[in-house]
Amino acid sequence: MGSVKSKTRYKVLSSFIAFAPMLWWGVLYMILRHLYVIRTGGAMPAIQAEAIIKRLKTFSLPDLFSVWLFAQLLWAGRPSLPDIKNFFSGLFSVSGIVLLSAVGGLIYFIRHFT
């Protein structure tokens, strides 16, 4: 559909910009949970085959729109090669290593001193 060009002061911020299309997959996950296609009772999410079969038996025209919308959201969340490159180059920059070290230190102190 196009591309986005951005310029950031700190290279680590480009990682967040490159990761933004992946947020759509979170939206898809929430939609599938709402439609009871995925259940999260245990440690790992499980796909409900019964719910999918039930929906296929009563498939209608509005369901076709839902399938089209799901496919569009899945396609929109696909990271491009420049996104992947920007994500990792931002994380492994000086500002990225400082951010990862600060987050790691914060997690360490919270776990050990609270």
Backbone bond lengths (Angstrom), bond angles and torsions (degrees), N, CA, C in turn:
res aa  C-N    CA-C-N  psi(-1)  N-CA   C-N-CA  omega(-1)  CA-C   N-CA-C  phi
1 M - - - 1.446 - - 1.524 111.50 -
2 G 1.318 117.69 -19.65 1.449 120.09 -179.27 1.506 110.29 153.16
3 S 1.303 115.07 -165.03 1.456 119.40 179.88 1.524 109.11 -143.70
4 V 1.316 113.63 163.70 1.456 120.76 178.90 1.514 107.75 -123.61
5 K 1.302 116.63 130.19 1.460 120.94 175.43 1.521 107.01 -110.04
6 S 1.312 114.24 134.25 1.455 118.43 179.85 1.511 109.13 -140.49
7 K 1.296 114.77 155.95 1.453 120.86 177.07 1.520 106.39 -131.01
8 T 1.310 115.75 126.53 1.455 120.15 -178.13 1.521 109.52 -120.19
9 R 1.305 114.46 154.46 1.467 119.66 179.60 1.524 110.04 -73.56
10 Y 1.328 116.10 -41.58 1.457 121.32 178.38 1.522 107.98 -109.89
11 K 1.309 116.11 130.31 1.463 120.91 -173.67 1.525 112.76 -61.91
12 V 1.322 118.74 -27.07 1.455 121.12 -179.44 1.530 111.50 -64.20
13 L 1.310 117.60 -28.42 1.462 120.57 179.93 1.529 111.43 -66.00
14 S 1.336 116.87 -25.91 1.469 119.09 176.95 1.526 110.71 -66.65
15 S 1.333 117.81 -23.82 1.469 120.82 176.16 1.519 110.57 -65.02
16 F 1.323 116.89 -40.51 1.463 120.44 179.82 1.526 110.85 -68.72
17 I 1.311 117.00 -37.33 1.466 120.75 178.17 1.529 109.90 -67.06
18 A 1.331 116.98 -41.47 1.466 120.47 179.91 1.529 111.80 -68.77
19 F 1.327 117.80 -26.99 1.456 122.18 -178.51 1.527 112.36 -82.75
20 A 1.316 118.28 -13.72 1.469 122.27 -174.30 1.526 114.79 -55.64
21 P 1.342 120.84 -41.11 1.474 118.29 178.88 1.526 113.39 -61.29
22 M 1.317 117.37 -24.97 1.462 120.69 -179.87 1.530 111.96 -69.90
23 L 1.313 117.72 -16.38 1.464 120.31 178.22 1.527 111.37 -62.45
24 W 1.329 116.38 -26.70 1.458 119.70 177.92 1.519 111.31 -61.52
25 W 1.335 117.29 -32.93 1.460 119.23 179.43 1.519 110.63 -66.49
26 G 1.320 117.51 -30.13 1.462 120.33 172.86 1.522 110.94 -65.32
27 V 1.337 116.29 -39.28 1.462 120.74 176.74 1.531 110.16 -63.69
28 L 1.320 116.79 -43.13 1.463 120.19 177.84 1.525 111.45 -61.80
29 Y 1.297 117.16 -41.56 1.456 121.10 179.06 1.528 110.75 -60.71
30 M 1.329 116.13 -43.66 1.466 119.86 179.31 1.531 111.33 -65.98
31 I 1.326 117.71 -36.92 1.467 120.95 177.29 1.528 110.07 -64.23
32 L 1.326 116.83 -44.62 1.469 119.96 -179.81 1.525 111.46 -66.43
33 R 1.308 117.55 -33.99 1.470 119.72 175.22 1.525 110.43 -67.14
34 H 1.332 116.25 -39.92 1.467 120.59 179.97 1.533 111.10 -64.74
35 L 1.322 117.00 -36.14 1.456 121.51 -179.57 1.528 112.27 -85.52
36 Y 1.310 117.67 5.82 1.471 124.19 179.23 1.521 112.71 60.37
37 V 1.324 117.13 30.83 1.454 120.95 174.39 1.526 109.27 -85.26
38 I 1.327 116.24 -32.64 1.460 122.34 177.15 1.516 108.09 -118.25
39 R 1.316 116.38 133.18 1.463 119.94 173.88 1.519 108.41 -116.71
40 T 1.295 116.31 148.14 1.461 121.17 -176.05 1.520 110.58 -124.58
41 G 1.309 117.53 51.00 1.461 121.13 -179.10 1.516 112.91 -74.86
42 G 1.327 117.85 -38.35 1.452 121.92 -176.66 1.521 111.27 -100.65
43 A 1.304 114.39 -153.77 1.456 119.75 -179.43 1.528 111.69 -74.48
44 M 1.330 116.72 -34.93 1.459 121.34 -178.57 1.527 110.41 -113.72
45 P 1.334 117.78 141.30 1.464 119.29 175.34 1.522 110.77 -64.52
46 A 1.320 116.48 144.52 1.464 121.57 179.36 1.522 109.27 -124.43
47 I 1.316 115.98 142.05 1.461 121.24 178.80 1.519 108.67 -84.95
48 Q 1.312 115.65 131.05 1.462 122.17 179.53 1.528 108.99 -87.90
49 A 1.328 117.03 98.79 1.467 120.68 -179.90 1.524 110.90 -65.22
50 E 1.339 116.76 -33.66 1.469 119.77 -179.52 1.524 111.38 -62.68
51 A 1.323 116.41 -40.69 1.466 120.31 179.98 1.522 111.19 -66.23
52 I 1.327 116.86 -37.48 1.465 120.33 178.97 1.531 109.94 -67.20
53 I 1.330 117.59 -45.11 1.467 121.17 179.74 1.525 110.60 -63.06
54 K 1.328 116.94 -41.15 1.470 120.66 178.71 1.525 110.73 -61.86
55 R 1.330 117.01 -41.84 1.472 120.52 178.84 1.525 111.28 -66.65
56 L 1.330 117.11 -37.79 1.470 119.70 -179.88 1.522 112.17 -67.40
57 K 1.319 117.52 -32.41 1.468 120.63 178.71 1.516 112.01 -68.18
58 T 1.315 117.95 -29.93 1.466 122.07 -178.34 1.523 110.74 -112.21
59 F 1.329 117.91 34.52 1.460 122.92 -176.52 1.523 110.13 -65.95
60 S 1.331 116.30 131.85 1.465 121.16 -178.94 1.528 109.84 -132.97
61 L 1.312 117.05 179.92 1.454 122.06 -179.85 1.534 112.47 -62.26
62 P 1.344 120.15 -43.54 1.469 118.65 176.06 1.540 112.67 -61.30
63 D 1.338 116.55 -30.26 1.460 119.15 176.70 1.521 111.14 -67.04
64 L 1.319 116.97 -32.03 1.460 120.86 177.48 1.523 109.82 -62.67
65 F 1.322 117.00 -40.28 1.467 120.59 176.49 1.527 110.49 -63.07
66 S 1.325 117.40 -40.05 1.466 121.04 179.42 1.528 111.05 -63.99
67 V 1.324 116.81 -40.57 1.462 120.41 178.09 1.523 110.04 -65.34
68 W 1.324 117.00 -42.02 1.463 120.91 177.63 1.527 110.34 -62.10
69 L 1.334 117.52 -44.23 1.461 121.42 179.69 1.527 110.86 -63.21
70 F 1.326 116.71 -42.49 1.460 121.32 177.81 1.528 110.63 -59.50
71 A 1.333 116.99 -45.05 1.468 121.05 179.71 1.527 110.83 -63.64
72 Q 1.339 116.76 -39.43 1.459 119.79 179.03 1.522 111.94 -65.28
73 L 1.333 116.83 -42.24 1.464 120.05 178.54 1.523 111.46 -66.49
74 L 1.324 116.53 -38.17 1.463 120.28 177.98 1.522 110.25 -64.53
75 W 1.319 116.64 -42.68 1.461 120.95 179.01 1.527 110.68 -66.75
76 A 1.323 117.93 -38.82 1.467 121.42 -178.59 1.525 111.58 -67.29
77 G 1.316 118.18 -27.24 1.455 120.71 -179.08 1.505 114.39 -86.31
78 R 1.308 116.86 0.49 1.455 120.65 -178.99 1.525 109.25 -74.76
79 P 1.341 117.39 123.98 1.465 118.58 -179.80 1.531 111.16 -76.51
80 S 1.305 116.17 140.92 1.458 120.63 176.65 1.529 109.11 -86.71
81 L 1.309 116.57 168.65 1.468 119.87 178.63 1.530 112.69 -61.68
82 P 1.356 119.07 -41.00 1.472 117.48 175.00 1.536 112.71 -63.52
83 D 1.345 117.63 -33.86 1.470 119.93 176.53 1.527 110.69 -62.22
84 I 1.325 115.83 -45.82 1.463 120.01 -179.58 1.526 110.24 -63.89
85 K 1.322 116.55 -42.65 1.470 120.93 179.07 1.530 110.93 -62.69
86 N 1.337 116.87 -45.96 1.466 120.41 179.51 1.523 112.10 -65.24
87 F 1.324 117.08 -36.48 1.458 120.72 179.79 1.523 110.47 -61.56
88 F 1.333 116.95 -51.25 1.458 119.59 -177.19 1.517 112.89 -74.30
89 S 1.328 118.17 -34.54 1.466 118.65 177.78 1.528 110.76 -68.31
90 G 1.332 117.23 -30.75 1.461 119.91 176.21 1.514 112.25 -72.47
91 L 1.334 117.07 -38.28 1.471 119.93 179.55 1.513 112.60 -69.99
92 F 1.320 116.96 -34.78 1.460 120.32 -176.99 1.521 112.47 -98.58
93 S 1.313 116.83 24.59 1.457 121.92 172.12 1.528 108.02 -92.56
94 V 1.320 116.90 175.81 1.467 120.98 179.29 1.527 110.36 -60.87
95 S 1.333 117.08 -46.87 1.462 119.58 -179.57 1.526 111.39 -67.56
96 G 1.336 117.58 -32.03 1.457 120.68 177.39 1.514 112.16 -67.77
97 I 1.313 116.91 -41.99 1.461 120.77 178.64 1.524 110.42 -67.15
98 V 1.317 117.27 -37.16 1.467 120.20 175.97 1.524 110.26 -63.36
99 L 1.333 117.43 -43.94 1.461 120.98 179.06 1.531 110.93 -63.71
100 L 1.341 117.33 -47.04 1.460 120.08 179.81 1.524 111.54 -63.21
101 S 1.326 117.68 -37.81 1.469 121.30 177.37 1.526 110.98 -66.05
102 A 1.325 116.73 -41.22 1.465 120.13 179.47 1.525 110.99 -65.45
103 V 1.329 116.99 -42.92 1.463 120.34 178.61 1.524 110.11 -65.79
104 G 1.328 117.45 -42.81 1.464 120.92 177.37 1.518 112.03 -62.00
105 G 1.331 116.78 -42.96 1.461 120.45 177.36 1.514 112.19 -64.33
106 L 1.317 116.89 -40.28 1.462 121.10 178.40 1.527 111.01 -63.30
107 I 1.317 116.95 -43.85 1.477 120.49 177.76 1.518 110.41 -63.65
108 Y 1.317 116.95 -40.82 1.471 120.77 179.29 1.530 110.71 -61.31
109 F 1.328 116.82 -48.02 1.469 120.37 -178.05 1.525 111.84 -67.17
110 I 1.314 117.21 -36.69 1.479 119.77 178.79 1.526 110.14 -65.63
111 R 1.315 117.82 -41.98 1.462 121.06 -177.90 1.524 112.56 -72.18
112 H 1.319 117.33 -33.89 1.453 119.46 -173.42 1.527 114.32 -97.42
113 F 1.297 118.64 -18.38 1.458 119.48 -175.01 1.528 113.93 -120.88
114 T 1.324 117.99 13.34 1.461 119.19 175.56 1.502 110.66 -120.95
